[in-house]
Amino acid sequence: MALRREPHVLVVGGSDSSGGAGIARDIETISSIGVRTCLAVTALTVQTHEAVMEIHPLQPDLVADQMRAALQANKVAAIKIGMLATAEIIVAVAAVLRENPQVPAILDPVLASTSGRALLEAGAIAVMKRNLMPLCRLVTPNLIELALLVGSELAADEDGALLQGQELLAAGAQALLIKGGHAKGIMSRDLLLRPSCLPLWFDALRLAGSMRGTGCMLASAIATHLANAQPLEDSVRKGKLFVFEKLQKNAAE
């Protein structure tokens, strides 16, 4: 079948019944760039754009089996990982990544919803740092997630974010894209950190208004460009441009 030969992005994450984030946003993003998706659902959620009411994690073996089936059925050229919900699911996903080291994985460390509901159980952050982050080509925390991952207060400025990012690199992360959307100022600055490379800042005008699922969009867009055999830095640039244009359109409507 021709479908088997087309590059796919395997999306590993939770559902969002509102359609604003999660795998719904991932599929929308990846498809709009022209790449196919396949899925491994980690959790079912009941939520609106304002709140998450229920979270039902799937069995870890079922998540891993979905991933293996998708990898067997399709030419998976990148993996995008979002909501994982439990430490056991993190371990299961990491096991599949170790079986497929040739496929680059992008981890969006989804720790809480926009409304503040925890999307990863207590105690699982350490498991994510130890078992999963070192296997991923890129991790994309925002400033709040970065602070939680290093167990520190929210960075007060760009120098603080840089120091926290360097701490995560020292803990085994291959590369980090620290998103500056939660900072203040006219410009929104994202920081790409890689071992043995100078820090790389990406500047964009901060737009008025808001849009749910932008973290999902960015990680999915980067994974899609990696699936199209683009280098990491180019994938980040193109992914950021995609999200900026979407936000610009949203602000104008």
C-alpha positions as CSV (number, residue, x, y, z in Angstrom):
1,M,0.0,0.0,0.0
2,A,1.2,3.5,-0.8
3,L,0.1,4.7,2.6
4,R,2.7,2.5,4.3
5,R,5.5,4.3,2.4
6,E,4.4,7.9,3.3
7,P,6.1,9.5,6.3
8,H,3.9,9.6,9.4
9,V,4.1,11.3,12.7
10,L,3.1,9.0,15.6
11,V,1.2,11.1,18.1
12,V,1.3,9.8,21.7
13,G,-1.0,11.8,24.0
14,G,-4.4,12.3,25.6
15,S,-7.8,13.2,24.1
16,D,-9.4,16.6,24.6
17,S,-13.2,16.5,24.1
18,S,-13.2,20.2,23.5
19,G,-10.9,19.8,20.5
20,G,-8.7,22.7,21.7
21,A,-5.6,20.7,22.7
22,G,-4.3,17.2,22.9
23,I,-4.4,14.7,20.0
24,A,-7.1,16.7,18.2
25,R,-4.8,19.7,18.0
26,D,-1.8,17.5,17.1
27,I,-3.7,15.9,14.2
28,E,-4.9,19.2,12.9
29,T,-1.4,20.7,12.9
30,I,0.4,17.8,11.3
31,S,-2.2,17.3,8.6
32,S,-2.2,21.0,7.7
33,I,1.6,20.7,7.0
34,G,0.9,17.8,4.7
35,V,2.0,14.8,6.8
36,R,0.0,11.8,7.9
37,T,-0.6,10.8,11.5
38,C,-1.0,7.6,13.5
39,L,-2.0,7.4,17.2
40,A,-1.4,6.0,20.6
41,V,-3.9,7.4,23.1
42,T,-2.6,7.6,26.6
43,A,-5.7,9.0,28.4
44,L,-9.3,10.0,27.9
45,T,-10.3,13.3,29.3
46,V,-13.6,15.1,29.8
47,Q,-13.0,18.8,29.3
48,T,-14.2,22.1,27.9
49,H,-12.2,25.1,27.0
50,E,-12.5,26.3,30.6
51,A,-11.9,23.2,32.7
52,V,-10.8,19.5,32.9
53,M,-13.5,17.5,34.7
54,E,-12.3,13.9,34.3
55,I,-9.1,12.1,33.5
56,H,-9.0,8.3,32.7
57,P,-5.5,7.0,32.0
58,L,-5.2,3.9,29.8
59,Q,-3.4,0.8,30.8
60,P,0.4,1.2,30.1
61,D,0.6,-2.0,28.1
62,L,-2.3,-0.8,25.9
63,V,-0.4,2.5,25.2
64,A,2.8,0.6,24.3
65,D,0.9,-1.9,22.1
66,Q,-0.7,1.0,20.2
67,M,2.7,2.5,19.6
68,R,4.1,-0.8,18.3
69,A,1.2,-1.4,16.0
70,A,1.5,2.1,14.5
71,L,5.2,1.7,14.0
72,Q,4.6,-1.7,12.4
73,A,1.9,-0.4,10.1
74,N,3.4,2.8,8.9
75,K,6.7,4.6,8.0
76,V,6.9,6.5,11.2
77,A,9.5,9.3,10.7
78,A,9.0,11.1,14.0
79,I,7.1,10.7,17.3
80,K,5.3,13.5,19.1
81,I,4.6,12.9,22.8
82,G,2.2,14.9,24.9
83,M,0.1,14.0,27.9
84,L,1.3,10.9,29.7
85,A,-0.8,11.0,32.9
86,T,1.1,8.4,35.0
87,A,4.6,7.2,35.8
88,E,3.7,3.7,34.5
89,I,2.7,5.1,31.1
90,I,6.0,7.1,30.9
91,V,7.9,3.8,31.5
92,A,5.9,2.0,28.8
93,V,6.5,4.8,26.2
94,A,10.2,4.9,27.0
95,A,10.4,1.2,26.4
96,V,9.0,1.6,22.9
97,L,11.4,4.5,22.2
98,R,14.4,2.3,23.2
99,E,13.2,-0.3,20.7
100,N,13.1,2.4,17.9
101,P,16.1,4.6,18.5
102,Q,16.2,5.6,14.8
103,V,12.9,7.6,15.1
104,P,13.3,11.1,16.6
105,A,10.9,11.9,19.4
106,I,9.7,15.3,20.5
107,L,8.4,15.5,24.1
108,D,6.0,18.3,25.1
109,P,6.0,17.8,28.9
110,V,2.4,18.3,29.6
111,L,2.1,18.7,33.4
112,A,-1.1,20.8,33.8
113,S,-4.0,22.1,31.8
114,T,-4.4,25.8,31.1
115,S,-7.0,25.9,33.8
116,G,-4.5,24.5,36.3
117,R,-5.7,20.8,36.6
118,A,-2.7,18.4,37.0
119,L,-2.3,16.2,33.9
120,L,0.6,14.2,35.3
121,E,0.3,12.4,38.6
122,A,2.4,13.4,41.6
123,G,5.8,11.9,41.6
124,A,6.0,11.1,37.9
125,I,8.2,14.1,37.0
126,A,11.3,12.3,38.3
127,V,10.4,9.3,36.2
128,M,10.0,11.5,33.1
129,K,13.4,13.1,33.7
130,R,15.1,9.8,34.3
131,N,13.4,7.4,31.9
132,L,12.0,9.4,29.0
133,M,13.8,12.8,28.5
134,P,17.2,11.4,27.6
135,L,15.5,9.3,24.8
136,C,13.9,12.4,23.1
137,R,15.5,14.5,20.4
138,L,13.9,17.6,21.9
139,V,11.9,18.6,25.0
140,T,9.7,21.7,24.8
141,P,8.8,23.0,28.3
142,N,7.3,26.4,28.9
143,L,8.6,28.4,31.8
144,I,6.2,26.9,34.3
145,E,7.0,23.4,33.2
146,L,10.7,24.1,33.2
147,A,10.5,25.2,36.9
148,L,8.6,22.1,37.8
149,L,11.1,19.8,36.0
150,V,14.1,21.3,37.8
151,G,12.2,21.6,41.1
152,S,12.7,25.3,41.4
153,E,10.8,28.6,41.5
154,L,9.7,30.1,38.2
155,A,12.7,31.8,36.5
156,A,12.6,35.5,37.1
157,D,14.3,36.4,33.9
158,E,16.0,35.0,30.8
159,D,19.3,34.3,32.7
160,G,17.3,32.3,35.2
161,A,15.6,30.3,32.4
162,L,19.0,29.7,30.8
163,L,20.4,28.3,34.1
164,Q,17.4,26.1,34.6
165,G,17.7,24.8,31.1
166,Q,21.3,24.0,31.5
167,E,20.4,22.0,34.7
168,L,18.0,19.9,32.6
169,L,20.7,19.3,30.0
170,A,23.1,18.2,32.7
171,A,20.3,15.7,33.8
172,G,20.4,14.1,30.4
173,A,18.2,16.0,28.0
174,Q,19.5,15.9,24.4
175,A,18.0,19.4,23.6
176,L,15.5,21.8,25.0
177,L,13.3,24.5,23.5
178,I,12.3,26.7,26.4
179,K,9.1,28.6,25.4
180,G,8.8,32.2,26.6
181,G,5.1,32.6,26.2
182,H,4.6,33.0,30.0
183,A,7.1,35.8,30.3
184,K,6.4,39.5,30.0
185,G,7.4,42.1,27.4
186,I,6.7,43.1,23.9
187,M,8.7,40.2,22.5
188,S,8.2,36.5,23.1
189,R,11.6,34.8,23.3
190,D,12.2,31.0,23.0
191,L,15.5,29.5,23.8
192,L,17.0,26.4,22.1
193,L,19.7,24.7,24.2
194,R,21.9,21.9,23.0
195,P,25.1,20.4,24.5
196,S,28.3,21.9,23.0
197,C,26.3,24.6,21.2
198,L,25.8,28.2,22.0
199,P,22.2,29.2,23.2
200,L,20.0,30.2,20.3
201,W,17.2,32.7,20.9
202,F,14.1,32.9,18.7
203,D,12.3,36.2,18.9
204,A,8.7,36.9,17.9
205,L,6.3,39.8,18.5
206,R,4.0,39.0,21.4
207,L,0.4,38.9,20.0
208,A,-2.7,40.0,21.8
209,G,-5.3,37.4,22.7
210,S,-4.8,33.7,23.6
211,M,-5.3,30.3,22.0
212,R,-5.4,26.9,23.7
213,G,-3.1,24.1,22.5
214,T,-0.2,26.3,21.3
215,G,2.3,24.0,23.0
216,C,0.7,21.0,21.3
217,M,0.9,22.8,18.0
218,L,4.5,23.8,18.3
219,A,5.8,20.3,19.3
220,S,3.7,18.7,16.5
221,A,4.9,21.2,13.9
222,I,8.5,20.6,14.9
223,A,8.0,16.8,14.8
224,T,6.4,17.1,11.3
225,H,9.4,19.0,9.9
226,L,11.7,16.4,11.5
227,A,9.6,13.7,9.7
228,N,10.3,15.6,6.5
229,A,14.0,15.1,7.2
230,Q,14.7,18.7,8.2
231,P,17.5,19.4,10.7
232,L,16.5,20.2,14.3
233,E,17.2,24.0,14.1
234,D,15.3,24.4,10.8
235,S,12.4,22.3,12.2
236,V,12.2,24.6,15.2
237,R,12.3,27.7,13.0
238,K,9.5,26.4,10.7
239,G,7.5,25.1,13.6
240,K,7.6,28.5,15.4
241,L,6.6,30.3,12.1
242,F,3.6,28.0,11.7
243,V,2.4,28.7,15.3
244,F,3.0,32.5,15.0
245,E,1.0,32.6,11.8
246,K,-1.9,30.7,13.4
247,L,-1.8,33.0,16.4
248,Q,-1.7,36.0,14.2
249,K,-4.7,34.8,12.3
250,N,-6.5,34.0,15.6
251,A,-5.8,37.5,17.0
252,A,-7.2,39.1,13.8
253,E,-10.5,37.3,13.9
